[in-house]
Amino acid sequence: MKTKDLQTKFKRIETKYLVHKDVLAKLEEDLKMHLIPDDYPTSTITNIYFDSSNFRMIQDAIAHKNDRKKIRMRFYNSQPSLDSQAFLEIKQKDAQGVGHKFRVTASAETILDYVQYGIRSPEISDDALSEQLDKLRLRHSGIFPMMYIYYDRFSMKGIDDPQVRVTIDHNLIYRDEAVTVGAGKYGHPLVDKDYVIMEIKVPGTCPDWLTAILDKHQLVNQSFSKYGNAYLKSQAAKKGILQEVSFA
């Protein structure tokens, strides 16, 4: 069985694109001239986002206020349980738009105990991540599971530079009720069924060949947050308003 070293700190530029399925096949043909499937190319991703009880963290992120941190627990599993291995991740963008991510891996139960109650297991070994989380828990008077987001992902990496990564997410759903591990895979559509979300992740400048492919297919970088849009759609639904997906 293949093993993969766990990377716990990331610093990279991430851009997102809304791609119509009519364009996707030809786009993938062009991408495959320069990319190969990742070591684990297909995955099912379950995310639980943590926030204050009044969603203050995502409100700050949408308004570009404070440090715009996001905290999530991620599973590469469509039906996780409390015993499932998960990643606890803190994501943040700096003033230059570079994304930073810190993560540790532990059981879901261990992560929930730590995030909600401050009970730290030896598995939570990253002191820098723990310090950030402790400050956020204190600032917001507690952090809780507030949003579920699921999607299927296909991942590719550069032939010449494996640090160039492209992922395509589809079947995206969300919910803000029953945000518990083991509640099952269900929710509301996050994007129109005719679209997918493509993400490009590079350590620096986007390669010329990739820029040319984006130009060829007239794809423009969008400022899109899965959690941010799930929050906006869920709040609009409570008011009986049809919320379009926002890329502002």
Backbone bond lengths (Angstrom), bond angles and torsions (degrees), N, CA, C in turn:
res aa  C-N    CA-C-N  psi(-1)  N-CA   C-N-CA  omega(-1)  CA-C   N-CA-C  phi
1 M - - - 1.467 - - 1.524 108.93 -
2 K 1.327 116.05 138.62 1.450 120.50 178.40 1.520 109.82 -71.19
3 T 1.319 115.82 142.05 1.456 120.36 171.89 1.509 108.16 -117.17
4 K 1.293 115.66 156.10 1.456 121.16 -175.53 1.515 108.79 -135.44
5 D 1.353 116.39 127.09 1.450 119.82 178.14 1.521 109.54 -62.73
6 L 1.318 116.14 139.36 1.456 120.98 -179.00 1.520 109.74 -85.51
7 Q 1.309 116.10 117.79 1.456 121.17 174.38 1.519 107.67 -89.06
8 T 1.329 116.50 126.87 1.463 120.10 -174.20 1.521 113.34 -107.63
9 K 1.323 118.28 -13.60 1.462 121.22 178.52 1.520 109.13 -132.63
10 F 1.336 116.53 134.87 1.455 122.70 -178.53 1.524 109.07 -129.35
11 K 1.330 115.22 142.57 1.462 121.32 171.83 1.520 106.19 -140.98
12 R 1.321 116.87 110.46 1.455 119.48 -174.75 1.524 110.06 -160.68
13 I 1.319 114.92 162.44 1.454 121.65 177.15 1.525 107.74 -94.43
14 E 1.327 116.15 125.48 1.461 121.47 -178.24 1.523 109.47 -117.25
15 T 1.321 116.15 131.11 1.466 121.15 175.85 1.523 108.75 -128.07
16 K 1.336 115.82 149.66 1.464 121.25 -175.89 1.519 110.42 -124.58
17 Y 1.338 115.01 149.41 1.463 122.05 -177.12 1.524 108.89 -139.41
18 L 1.323 115.59 136.01 1.459 121.66 173.43 1.522 107.35 -90.94
19 V 1.337 117.03 116.99 1.463 122.17 -172.52 1.526 109.64 -117.70
20 H 1.323 116.53 125.27 1.468 120.83 176.07 1.524 109.08 -72.77
21 K 1.312 116.65 143.43 1.464 120.33 -177.45 1.522 112.57 -64.16
22 D 1.324 118.41 -22.88 1.465 120.56 176.37 1.522 111.38 -66.08
23 V 1.321 116.80 -26.06 1.467 122.45 -178.11 1.527 111.27 -92.13
24 L 1.321 116.74 -22.35 1.457 121.92 -167.27 1.521 114.03 -59.47
25 A 1.323 118.59 -44.75 1.470 120.81 -176.24 1.525 111.44 -60.85
26 K 1.329 117.22 -46.83 1.468 120.41 179.86 1.524 111.14 -68.41
27 L 1.315 116.30 -36.04 1.463 120.07 176.99 1.522 110.52 -62.25
28 E 1.320 116.90 -44.81 1.463 120.29 -179.65 1.526 111.45 -64.67
29 E 1.330 117.40 -34.93 1.467 120.37 176.28 1.520 110.62 -59.11
30 D 1.324 116.76 -44.44 1.465 120.60 179.83 1.527 111.28 -68.53
31 L 1.314 116.67 -40.80 1.460 120.01 -179.39 1.525 111.73 -63.87
32 K 1.335 116.87 -34.92 1.461 120.35 -176.33 1.526 113.11 -72.08
33 M 1.322 116.95 -6.63 1.465 120.10 171.86 1.531 110.49 -73.13
34 H 1.335 116.43 -21.10 1.468 121.14 -175.01 1.524 113.53 -126.52
35 L 1.323 116.97 -10.45 1.457 121.63 -176.30 1.524 110.89 -124.01
36 I 1.310 115.91 152.89 1.461 122.08 172.86 1.531 108.14 -124.90
37 P 1.330 117.73 158.18 1.467 118.74 177.15 1.527 111.21 -57.42
38 D 1.309 116.26 143.49 1.458 122.27 177.17 1.528 109.56 -64.28
39 D 1.330 116.34 171.18 1.465 120.24 178.68 1.528 111.27 -58.23
40 Y 1.312 115.88 -36.02 1.467 122.56 175.80 1.523 106.75 -124.80
41 P 1.336 117.49 81.28 1.472 120.04 -166.75 1.517 115.68 -71.30
42 T 1.317 118.18 -33.54 1.468 119.53 -178.46 1.525 108.91 -112.09
43 S 1.310 115.58 135.32 1.461 119.58 -178.61 1.518 110.30 -149.51
44 T 1.320 114.39 152.91 1.460 121.32 171.84 1.520 106.05 -108.33
45 I 1.323 116.69 126.35 1.462 120.82 -171.20 1.524 110.17 -118.43
46 T 1.313 115.08 121.69 1.460 122.44 175.25 1.522 108.18 -111.57
47 N 1.329 116.74 125.64 1.458 121.97 179.36 1.520 110.30 -119.58
48 I 1.308 116.06 138.28 1.461 121.89 167.08 1.525 107.34 -118.87
49 Y 1.323 115.90 117.91 1.467 121.34 -179.90 1.522 109.65 -93.42
50 F 1.325 114.34 136.19 1.459 121.25 178.08 1.524 109.56 -99.92
51 D 1.317 115.34 147.65 1.458 120.11 -179.37 1.524 108.00 -160.14
52 S 1.326 115.53 175.16 1.464 119.14 171.60 1.525 108.60 -70.23
53 S 1.303 116.65 167.55 1.464 120.33 -177.20 1.523 112.57 -65.69
54 N 1.333 117.62 -18.36 1.475 121.12 178.48 1.533 112.26 -111.94
55 F 1.344 117.00 19.65 1.467 123.20 176.32 1.536 112.56 60.87
56 R 1.323 117.69 32.88 1.459 119.92 -177.43 1.529 112.49 -64.54
57 M 1.317 118.46 -35.23 1.462 120.32 -177.17 1.523 111.49 -65.16
58 I 1.327 118.00 -46.04 1.467 118.96 -179.22 1.522 110.53 -73.65
59 Q 1.324 117.90 -30.26 1.461 119.95 174.58 1.529 110.40 -62.55
60 D 1.328 116.80 -41.81 1.465 120.60 177.32 1.525 110.98 -64.67
61 A 1.340 116.48 -40.08 1.465 119.96 179.95 1.526 110.74 -63.74
62 I 1.319 117.43 -43.17 1.465 121.38 179.51 1.522 110.68 -64.69
63 A 1.334 116.66 -37.52 1.466 121.82 -178.52 1.526 112.60 -85.95
64 H 1.346 117.32 1.67 1.466 122.42 -178.29 1.529 110.69 57.43
65 K 1.327 115.84 44.71 1.457 121.54 179.59 1.523 110.15 -113.69
66 N 1.336 114.69 156.63 1.462 122.62 177.55 1.527 110.43 54.93
67 D 1.314 118.51 -144.23 1.464 118.99 -172.57 1.524 113.60 -96.40
68 R 1.323 118.63 -0.96 1.468 124.02 171.79 1.530 113.02 54.64
69 K 1.301 116.96 37.30 1.461 120.26 178.54 1.529 110.61 -79.41
70 K 1.333 114.62 148.62 1.463 121.48 172.94 1.526 107.87 -126.82
71 I 1.313 115.55 137.92 1.463 121.66 -179.68 1.520 108.20 -118.78
72 R 1.317 115.97 129.84 1.462 118.18 179.16 1.521 110.72 -144.52
73 M 1.309 114.06 158.86 1.458 122.95 169.97 1.518 106.38 -112.95
74 R 1.327 116.10 124.28 1.467 120.71 -174.91 1.523 110.41 -117.88
75 F 1.339 114.10 136.13 1.463 122.09 174.44 1.525 108.93 -119.79
76 Y 1.315 117.01 142.08 1.466 120.87 169.13 1.530 106.76 -97.53
77 N 1.324 114.02 65.27 1.456 122.07 -169.25 1.524 106.50 -165.70
78 S 1.318 117.47 132.17 1.466 120.05 -177.51 1.524 112.94 -82.95
79 Q 1.336 116.95 -19.02 1.472 120.86 -178.11 1.530 109.07 -133.75
80 P 1.328 118.14 67.89 1.466 119.86 -176.38 1.523 112.60 -73.18
81 S 1.336 114.42 162.05 1.463 121.83 174.90 1.527 107.97 -129.36
82 L 1.319 117.16 177.19 1.463 120.56 179.61 1.520 112.23 -63.44
83 D 1.336 117.05 -24.36 1.463 120.99 178.89 1.530 112.65 -84.07
84 S 1.320 117.60 -11.50 1.468 121.06 -175.86 1.523 111.07 -66.66
85 Q 1.344 115.50 143.57 1.456 119.56 173.24 1.522 109.13 -72.53
86 A 1.311 115.82 140.09 1.460 121.33 -177.20 1.519 109.33 -142.60
87 F 1.325 115.39 164.54 1.458 122.02 173.55 1.523 108.61 -105.53
88 L 1.313 116.61 130.24 1.462 121.73 167.64 1.519 106.68 -96.10
89 E 1.333 116.92 121.52 1.462 121.12 -173.15 1.527 110.83 -128.59
90 I 1.325 115.50 140.69 1.461 122.30 169.09 1.518 107.11 -117.04
91 K 1.341 116.24 123.11 1.463 122.10 -179.03 1.524 109.64 -114.26
92 Q 1.334 114.76 144.35 1.458 120.33 178.61 1.520 108.91 -157.02
93 K 1.343 116.60 143.83 1.459 121.87 172.17 1.515 109.14 -105.94
94 D 1.359 116.04 138.25 1.456 118.77 177.32 1.524 110.37 -86.52
95 A 1.337 116.34 -176.90 1.466 121.02 -175.44 1.523 112.24 -63.89
96 Q 1.330 117.48 -23.08 1.462 121.80 179.31 1.528 112.78 -88.99
97 G 1.318 117.12 1.20 1.453 121.01 178.97 1.515 114.09 84.20
98 V 1.340 117.11 9.01 1.460 120.92 178.50 1.528 108.61 -83.11
99 G 1.324 115.81 130.38 1.454 120.23 -179.04 1.519 112.11 -85.02
100 H 1.314 116.64 137.00 1.462 123.17 176.47 1.524 107.70 -121.35
101 K 1.321 115.90 135.51 1.463 119.83 179.78 1.521 109.34 -137.55
102 F 1.331 115.67 132.63 1.455 122.57 176.12 1.523 107.13 -119.56
103 R 1.331 116.35 138.46 1.459 117.07 -178.35 1.524 111.92 -150.54
104 V 1.310 114.42 153.85 1.459 122.88 171.60 1.520 106.90 -133.48
105 T 1.309 116.39 162.20 1.459 120.46 178.02 1.526 109.53 -118.36
106 A 1.318 115.06 140.17 1.463 122.29 179.62 1.523 107.30 -164.70
107 S 1.315 117.01 177.45 1.464 119.35 175.08 1.524 109.36 -70.47
108 A 1.321 115.80 155.64 1.463 119.89 178.92 1.527 111.07 -58.68
109 E 1.312 116.94 -40.27 1.464 120.29 -178.94 1.525 110.95 -62.93
110 T 1.337 116.58 -41.45 1.463 121.18 178.45 1.521 111.16 -62.73
111 I 1.333 116.21 -42.96 1.465 120.75 -179.84 1.522 110.83 -65.55
112 L 1.318 117.66 -44.68 1.463 120.89 179.61 1.528 111.47 -61.96
113 D 1.325 116.66 -41.79 1.465 119.93 178.71 1.524 110.77 -61.88
114 Y 1.330 116.31 -38.92 1.459 118.76 -177.60 1.521 111.99 -74.73
115 V 1.328 116.70 -49.06 1.467 119.48 -176.27 1.526 110.86 -62.54
116 Q 1.318 117.20 -45.64 1.466 120.16 -174.50 1.528 113.82 -82.15
117 Y 1.334 116.45 -37.51 1.464 119.01 -170.01 1.526 113.96 -118.79
118 G 1.335 117.57 -4.39 1.459 120.11 179.67 1.512 113.99 74.97
119 I 1.337 117.59 14.98 1.467 121.33 178.40 1.525 107.77 -83.59
120 R 1.316 116.39 105.54 1.465 120.71 -172.37 1.522 111.41 -98.00
121 S 1.316 114.91 119.84 1.458 122.65 175.82 1.528 109.17 -87.23
122 P 1.342 118.42 156.95 1.467 120.45 174.30 1.527 113.40 -57.30
123 E 1.349 117.12 -21.73 1.466 119.62 176.60 1.526 111.76 -63.48
124 I 1.330 117.47 -28.74 1.465 121.56 178.03 1.519 106.52 -85.04
125 S 1.329 116.23 82.25 1.462 121.55 -167.33 1.523 114.33 -98.34
126 D 1.323 118.09 -5.48 1.462 121.25 -177.11 1.528 109.33 -89.32
127 D 1.337 116.36 106.99 1.463 120.12 -176.75 1.524 112.13 -66.62
128 A 1.338 117.36 -36.18 1.469 120.38 -179.48 1.525 110.44 -64.85
129 L 1.339 116.52 -44.64 1.463 120.31 177.20 1.524 110.41 -62.43
130 S 1.316 116.43 -42.93 1.462 120.26 -178.38 1.522 111.38 -63.79
131 E 1.330 116.67 -39.36 1.464 119.98 179.44 1.530 110.88 -63.31
132 Q 1.345 116.33 -43.36 1.462 119.78 178.04 1.528 111.21 -61.94
133 L 1.316 115.62 -43.92 1.465 119.92 -177.28 1.527 111.52 -66.65
134 D 1.325 116.48 -39.74 1.462 119.95 178.96 1.528 110.83 -62.30
135 K 1.329 117.00 -40.44 1.466 120.80 179.08 1.527 111.11 -65.62
136 L 1.328 116.59 -41.15 1.464 120.09 -179.97 1.526 111.33 -67.16
137 R 1.317 116.21 -39.81 1.466 119.88 178.89 1.527 110.36 -62.29
138 L 1.336 116.21 -40.36 1.462 120.59 179.41 1.528 111.09 -69.75
139 R 1.329 116.88 -44.10 1.465 120.94 -177.80 1.522 111.91 -60.91
140 H 1.336 116.47 -40.00 1.465 120.42 -173.57 1.528 113.17 -100.21
141 S 1.323 116.71 10.04 1.475 121.18 179.40 1.524 111.58 55.60
142 G 1.322 114.68 41.80 1.458 120.48 178.68 1.514 112.43 113.58
143 I 1.330 115.32 147.99 1.464 122.60 178.87 1.524 107.15 -130.94
144 F 1.330 115.36 136.56 1.459 120.39 -171.21 1.532 110.97 -137.63
145 P 1.348 117.99 159.30 1.475 120.13 174.01 1.527 109.48 -66.71
146 M 1.345 116.91 119.92 1.466 120.00 -172.07 1.530 114.06 -124.28
147 M 1.335 118.60 -19.93 1.469 119.54 -177.47 1.528 110.12 -149.34
148 Y 1.326 114.70 135.17 1.475 123.04 175.79 1.521 107.83 -106.62
149 I 1.335 116.54 130.96 1.468 121.32 175.98 1.529 108.20 -136.73
150 Y 1.319 115.53 130.28 1.475 122.03 -178.92 1.522 109.24 -127.41
151 Y 1.349 116.16 146.30 1.465 120.56 170.96 1.526 110.05 -161.77
152 D 1.315 114.34 161.83 1.460 122.37 173.27 1.520 107.95 -97.75
153 R 1.336 116.73 140.50 1.465 120.74 -174.01 1.520 111.57 -130.53
154 F 1.346 114.89 140.17 1.460 121.88 169.12 1.520 107.05 -116.64
155 S 1.345 116.91 128.23 1.465 121.83 -172.83 1.519 111.39 -118.77
156 M 1.339 114.98 138.59 1.461 122.08 176.84 1.524 109.33 -130.96
157 K 1.343 115.15 158.23 1.463 120.46 177.18 1.521 109.15 -136.01
158 G 1.344 115.56 159.37 1.454 120.43 -176.37 1.518 113.05 -67.10
159 I 1.323 115.98 142.79 1.467 120.74 176.21 1.521 109.67 -69.32
160 D 1.327 116.72 -46.92 1.464 121.28 -178.67 1.523 112.37 -84.09
161 D 1.317 116.56 -32.04 1.464 121.22 -179.28 1.528 108.95 -134.99
162 P 1.331 117.58 98.88 1.473 120.47 -177.34 1.527 113.95 -63.40
163 Q 1.338 117.33 -13.12 1.468 119.19 177.95 1.528 112.12 -75.32
164 V 1.329 116.62 -14.52 1.464 120.44 172.75 1.524 107.29 -81.34
165 R 1.326 116.60 118.32 1.457 120.57 -176.43 1.520 110.09 -127.15
166 V 1.329 115.24 140.93 1.461 121.86 175.95 1.522 107.19 -129.14
167 T 1.320 116.06 128.65 1.460 120.68 177.49 1.522 109.55 -123.19
168 I 1.320 115.66 147.11 1.467 122.00 178.59 1.526 107.82 -124.69
169 D 1.320 115.65 118.98 1.462 122.29 -176.74 1.525 110.44 -107.81
170 H 1.320 116.30 133.44 1.458 120.62 177.98 1.527 109.53 -141.12
171 N 1.330 115.44 170.61 1.472 121.82 -176.27 1.529 111.69 58.19
172 L 1.322 116.99 42.93 1.459 121.31 -177.10 1.532 110.81 -78.08
173 I 1.325 116.00 128.52 1.465 121.12 176.44 1.529 109.27 -135.15
174 Y 1.332 115.53 159.46 1.467 120.97 179.78 1.526 109.43 -145.74
175 R 1.318 115.26 162.92 1.466 121.22 169.04 1.527 108.28 -160.27
176 D 1.337 115.82 152.05 1.464 120.65 175.80 1.524 111.69 -116.81
177 E 1.330 115.89 15.89 1.459 120.27 173.21 1.526 107.84 -120.27
178 A 1.327 116.77 153.04 1.471 121.68 -178.31 1.525 110.79 51.27
179 V 1.336 116.05 49.08 1.469 120.62 179.70 1.523 107.86 -85.71
180 T 1.319 114.58 74.16 1.455 121.67 -179.26 1.520 109.39 -133.52
181 V 1.316 115.60 152.24 1.461 120.38 175.48 1.529 108.25 -67.70
182 G 1.309 116.44 130.58 1.452 120.16 178.13 1.509 114.83 92.09
183 A 1.351 117.47 1.29 1.469 119.44 -179.95 1.521 112.10 -74.35
184 G 1.332 116.77 -14.87 1.458 119.81 177.30 1.513 113.28 107.25
185 K 1.334 114.84 168.12 1.463 122.11 -177.55 1.521 109.20 -97.05
186 Y 1.308 116.32 99.48 1.463 120.90 175.91 1.522 108.26 -161.02
187 G 1.312 116.11 160.84 1.458 119.98 178.63 1.511 111.42 164.47
188 H 1.328 115.04 -166.10 1.456 122.74 -177.62 1.527 109.43 -101.98
189 P 1.341 118.71 148.00 1.470 120.39 179.22 1.532 110.95 -61.14
190 L 1.336 115.68 133.95 1.459 120.06 179.01 1.522 112.06 -88.82
191 V 1.335 117.10 -33.10 1.466 121.63 175.14 1.523 108.59 -131.64
192 D 1.313 115.85 164.27 1.465 121.49 177.90 1.526 109.97 -56.73
193 K 1.320 116.79 142.80 1.470 121.61 -176.01 1.520 113.31 -61.53
194 D 1.333 118.44 -18.42 1.458 121.70 -178.97 1.523 112.83 -88.78
195 Y 1.326 117.46 3.92 1.465 120.83 -176.10 1.522 111.56 -125.63
196 V 1.341 113.90 155.61 1.461 122.04 170.83 1.526 107.67 -126.66
197 I 1.318 115.65 164.91 1.460 121.35 175.97 1.525 108.46 -107.99
198 M 1.329 116.43 121.36 1.461 121.36 174.95 1.523 108.71 -103.97
199 E 1.325 115.90 132.39 1.460 121.10 176.94 1.522 109.12 -117.80
200 I 1.320 115.35 137.23 1.461 122.30 174.87 1.521 107.54 -114.10
201 K 1.327 116.01 130.37 1.461 121.37 -177.80 1.523 108.07 -127.84
202 V 1.329 115.87 116.68 1.463 121.17 -177.50 1.524 108.86 -132.38
203 P 1.343 117.49 150.99 1.466 119.88 179.35 1.521 113.11 -75.38
204 G 1.334 117.17 -16.28 1.464 121.23 -178.60 1.515 110.81 -154.19
205 T 1.329 115.67 -128.02 1.459 120.84 -178.83 1.527 110.80 -71.10
206 C 1.319 115.79 141.76 1.464 120.93 177.86 1.529 109.41 -65.55
207 P 1.340 119.30 131.77 1.469 120.94 179.81 1.527 111.94 -58.66
208 D 1.336 115.91 149.64 1.469 120.76 -178.19 1.524 111.56 -58.74
209 W 1.330 117.46 -40.46 1.468 119.85 -177.65 1.530 111.32 -64.02
210 L 1.338 115.73 -34.10 1.458 119.42 -179.98 1.532 110.72 -74.32
211 T 1.318 116.53 -39.08 1.469 120.28 175.48 1.520 110.63 -60.66
212 A 1.343 116.57 -40.51 1.469 120.84 179.73 1.531 111.26 -63.91
213 I 1.332 117.11 -39.38 1.470 120.51 178.63 1.531 110.49 -66.20
214 L 1.308 116.79 -41.85 1.471 120.15 178.05 1.523 110.93 -62.12
215 D 1.335 116.19 -42.13 1.470 120.19 178.72 1.526 110.77 -65.04
216 K 1.329 116.56 -41.34 1.468 121.11 -178.87 1.522 111.11 -58.30
217 H 1.325 116.24 -40.53 1.469 120.50 -176.89 1.532 112.15 -96.76
218 Q 1.324 115.83 8.89 1.473 122.63 175.80 1.529 111.69 55.28
219 L 1.325 114.66 44.76 1.459 120.67 178.77 1.523 109.61 -97.53
220 V 1.317 115.65 130.56 1.459 121.84 -176.46 1.526 109.20 -117.28
221 N 1.325 115.58 133.90 1.458 121.21 178.00 1.527 110.66 -56.50
222 Q 1.350 114.91 131.37 1.458 120.94 179.80 1.528 109.08 -117.15
223 S 1.317 115.95 141.38 1.460 120.49 173.42 1.526 107.23 -84.09
224 F 1.327 115.94 97.90 1.467 120.56 -172.57 1.514 109.82 -131.15
225 S 1.296 116.55 128.11 1.458 122.71 175.26 1.521 108.78 -116.97
226 K 1.321 117.00 121.96 1.470 119.64 178.70 1.526 110.19 -59.46
227 Y 1.323 116.41 -49.09 1.460 119.17 -179.41 1.530 110.99 -66.06
228 G 1.333 117.16 -42.13 1.457 120.11 179.42 1.514 112.43 -59.14
229 N 1.323 116.94 -44.63 1.458 120.12 -179.86 1.524 112.18 -72.30
230 A 1.325 116.99 -34.87 1.468 119.11 175.36 1.529 109.94 -62.08
231 Y 1.328 116.36 -41.33 1.468 119.68 178.46 1.527 111.10 -63.04
232 L 1.338 117.05 -47.48 1.467 120.26 -179.02 1.527 111.43 -61.92
233 K 1.341 116.37 -41.58 1.464 119.45 179.92 1.533 110.98 -67.49
234 S 1.316 117.00 -39.67 1.467 119.45 -178.90 1.527 111.04 -67.27
235 Q 1.332 116.73 -38.74 1.467 119.53 178.84 1.524 111.03 -68.70
236 A 1.335 116.39 -39.42 1.466 119.91 178.49 1.528 110.78 -65.03
237 A 1.341 116.39 -39.54 1.468 120.04 -179.49 1.527 111.05 -62.42
238 K 1.326 116.48 -36.01 1.463 119.71 179.10 1.524 111.63 -66.30
239 K 1.337 115.90 -25.08 1.464 120.46 179.03 1.526 111.83 -95.71
240 G 1.352 116.14 2.20 1.455 120.02 -179.69 1.507 113.58 75.16
241 I 1.344 116.67 25.70 1.464 121.62 -178.68 1.519 108.76 -108.50
242 L 1.337 117.00 136.16 1.458 121.45 174.75 1.520 108.02 -77.75
243 Q 1.327 117.45 114.83 1.460 122.22 -176.74 1.520 109.99 -100.23
244 E 1.327 116.70 116.03 1.456 120.68 175.16 1.528 109.13 -74.11
245 V 1.334 115.81 152.91 1.457 119.81 176.47 1.515 108.87 -64.26
246 S 1.328 116.17 130.99 1.464 120.92 -175.56 1.519 110.65 -104.71
247 F 1.316 115.92 136.16 1.460 121.16 174.99 1.521 110.27 -119.02
248 A 1.313 116.91 23.72 1.466 120.78 -179.28 1.520 110.24 -79.37
